Amino acid sequence: MFEFKLPDLGEGLEEGEIVSWLVKEGDILAEDQPMVKVLTDKAEVEIPAPKAGKVHKLHAKDGDKVKVGAVIVEIDG
């Protein structure tokens, strides 16, 4: 199981807000497929899947504020 953590989105930001998930649990991901939209103090960014696999578990809901480095999704590769 691969745990994907919210990456540092630049400018020393400590957290981001999940705007919307573009996938759901059980979906099959292709590498680089857009996976989630995150809002920072500066912009809304789309984060792609780091690898192909099946979405096992989403660890945050739309509207949640998540710290950089926190697990946001598990991918079963």
Backbone hydrogen bonds, N-H to C=O, Kabsch-Sander energy under -0.5 kcal/mol:
donor,donor_aa,acceptor,acceptor_aa,energy
2,F,75,I,-2.9
3,E,1,M,-0.5
4,F,2,F,-0.7
4,F,73,V,-3.1
5,K,3,E,-0.5
6,L,70,A,-2.7
9,L,7,P,-0.6
13,L,10,G,-1.6
16,G,66,V,-2.4
17,E,39,L,-2.7
18,I,64,D,-2.8
19,V,17,E,-0.7
19,V,37,K,-2.7
20,S,37,K,-1.2
22,L,35,M,-2.6
23,V,35,M,-0.7
26,G,55,V,-3.0
27,D,24,K,-2.3
29,L,27,D,-0.5
29,L,53,G,-4.2
32,D,49,A,-2.6
33,Q,30,A,-2.1
35,M,47,I,-2.6
36,V,47,I,-1.4
37,K,20,S,-2.8
38,V,45,V,-3.1
39,L,17,E,-3.0
40,T,38,V,-0.5
40,T,43,A,-2.9
45,V,38,V,-3.2
45,V,43,A,-0.5
47,I,36,V,-3.2
47,I,45,V,-0.5
49,A,33,Q,-2.4
53,G,29,L,-1.7
54,K,76,D,-2.5
55,V,27,D,-3.1
56,H,54,K,-0.7
56,H,74,E,-2.7
57,K,74,E,-1.3
59,H,72,I,-3.0
60,A,72,I,-0.6
63,G,18,I,-3.9
64,D,61,K,-2.3
66,V,16,G,-3.4
68,V,14,E,-2.8
69,G,6,L,-2.5
70,A,67,K,-2.1
72,I,4,F,-2.9
73,V,4,F,-1.5
74,E,57,K,-2.6
75,I,2,F,-3.0
76,D,54,K,-3.1
77,G,75,I,-0.9
